[in-house]
Amino acid sequence: MQEASVDALLRQHGENIYRSSRDGNCLYDSAAHQCPEIAKDATDLRRQVACFARNWQQRYPNGNINFSPVEARAYARLQGDVGYEAGDTTITNGLEEIAVPGCFSDHIDTFFLAQVARMPVIVIDTDNHVTIAVDENGKSMDWLDAYDRNLVPRRKILLVRDGPHFMGRHLEQN
């Protein structure tokens, strides 16, 4: 039912659904499918995003008063205190969540993903509302509300968020 709804939504935009994994890596699986020249699979892309996020965080050990709203949210995500067991690992912050396969991914992680993939990333919900859109430099892209494929380049990562699960567009529709 969930996938049929997302498939119908994407078809409105001339796209087909990519049915992502349901193993906790759905954001990275959906994105890796759309940028195979950057990452061979979800694990590879997750590793690259975690490395980028770690390096970015180290440049700002105390944050930055000049952060844009999306940068401030990304910074808070990395600092965020969490606490749970993931296999043999204890997850204590957002950076660890990004780095550990199968762990939770938040849509703000697309701030880092866009810069790694070097292309815009747009996340929409099942009602076609843009929840976050960042360009290849991690800058927030202005949106009024609904996703319109005519407002973004053809080369992009499009993700659909349905609660905690992410799906994407099938790359062959480029």
Secondary structure, DSSP 8 states (H G I E B T S, - for coil): -HHHHHHHHHHHTT--EE---SSS-HHHHHHHHH-TTT-SSHHHHHHHHHHHHHHHHHH-TT--TT--HHHHHHHHHHH-EEEEEETTEEEEEHHHHHHSTTS---GGGHHHHHHHHTS-EEEEETTSBEEEEE-TTS-B----SB--GGGS-SS-EEEEEETTEEEEE-GGG-
